[in-house]
Amino acid sequence: MIAVQDHIDAVQETIPLPTPDMSGDELFKLGMMYSTGQGGAPVDLVSAHMLFNLASMKGSMEATVYRRELSQEMEREDVAEAQRAARRWLDQGTTALRA
């Protein structure tokens, strides 16, 4: 059991989290990690959609295309959750900037 937790901890340390200063291209690459399971990231389409959405907002045209394609493969509820997650992430960044 400990070995499994050690592996989970190691994976979490190697997967970067999105930060407000990331460019659209960086967010797009992170979205690709989650959409394909690259770099030790789990395949998580909701997170991938959220990251493509954020990258698109920062000008990544590739992210706009991938977000659209991914949304066609996802359940409507999952797309809605990804959109809510992107709004929460944006709200947290705005709150941090005000603090």
TABEL-V711949 format. One record per residue. N is the residue number from 0. RES is the residue in one small letter. SS is DSSP state (h for helix, s for strand, l for the rest). PSI is psi in radians with two decimals (999 if undefined). Layout:
# TABEL-V711949
n->(N & N)
res->(RES & RES)
ss->(SS & SS)
psi->(PSI & PSI)
This chain:
# TABEL-V711949
n->(0 & 1 & 2 & 3 & 4 & 5 & 6 & 7 & 8 & 9 & 10 & 11 & 12 & 13 & 14 & 15 & 16 & 17 & 18 & 19 & 20 & 21 & 22 & 23 & 24 & 25 & 26 & 27 & 28 & 29 & 30 & 31 & 32 & 33 & 34 & 35 & 36 & 37 & 38 & 39 & 40 & 41 & 42 & 43 & 44 & 45 & 46 & 47 & 48 & 49 & 50 & 51 & 52 & 53 & 54 & 55 & 56 & 57 & 58 & 59 & 60 & 61 & 62 & 63 & 64 & 65 & 66 & 67 & 68 & 69 & 70 & 71 & 72 & 73 & 74 & 75 & 76 & 77 & 78 & 79 & 80 & 81 & 82 & 83 & 84 & 85 & 86 & 87 & 88 & 89 & 90 & 91 & 92 & 93 & 94 & 95 & 96 & 97 & 98)
res->(m & i & a & v & q & d & h & i & d & a & v & q & e & t & i & p & l & p & t & p & d & m & s & g & d & e & l & f & k & l & g & m & m & y & s & t & g & q & g & g & a & p & v & d & l & v & s & a & h & m & l & f & n & l & a & s & m & k & g & s & m & e & a & t & v & y & r & r & e & l & s & q & e & m & e & r & e & d & v & a & e & a & q & r & a & a & r & r & w & l & d & q & g & t & t & a & l & r & a)
ss->(l & h & h & h & h & h & h & h & h & h & h & h & h & h & l & l & l & l & l & l & l & l & l & h & h & h & h & h & h & h & h & h & h & h & h & h & l & h & h & h & l & l & l & l & h & h & h & h & h & h & h & h & h & h & h & h & h & l & l & l & h & h & h & h & h & h & h & h & h & h & h & h & h & l & l & h & h & h & h & h & h & h & h & h & h & h & h & h & h & h & h & h & h & h & h & h & h & h & l)
psi->(-0.70 & -0.68 & -0.69 & -0.80 & -0.69 & -0.72 & -0.78 & -0.78 & -0.71 & -0.73 & -0.77 & -0.55 & -0.46 & -0.28 & 2.03 & 2.59 & 2.62 & 2.43 & 2.71 & -0.43 & -0.01 & 2.49 & 2.95 & -0.68 & -0.69 & -0.74 & -0.66 & -0.81 & -0.68 & -0.71 & -0.67 & -0.67 & -0.81 & -0.50 & -0.39 & -0.19 & 0.36 & 2.74 & 0.41 & -0.02 & 2.50 & 2.65 & 2.04 & 1.68 & -0.54 & -0.81 & -0.71 & -0.81 & -0.77 & -0.80 & -0.68 & -0.66 & -0.83 & -0.73 & -0.70 & -0.72 & -0.42 & 0.25 & 0.10 & 1.93 & -0.62 & -0.75 & -0.64 & -0.76 & -0.82 & -0.68 & -0.78 & -0.81 & -0.74 & -0.69 & -0.46 & -0.37 & -0.17 & 2.73 & 2.59 & -0.70 & -0.63 & -0.66 & -0.76 & -0.71 & -0.71 & -0.70 & -0.71 & -0.71 & -0.69 & -0.73 & -0.74 & -0.74 & -0.76 & -0.73 & -0.68 & -0.69 & -0.68 & -0.72 & -0.73 & -0.64 & -0.56 & -0.45 & 999)
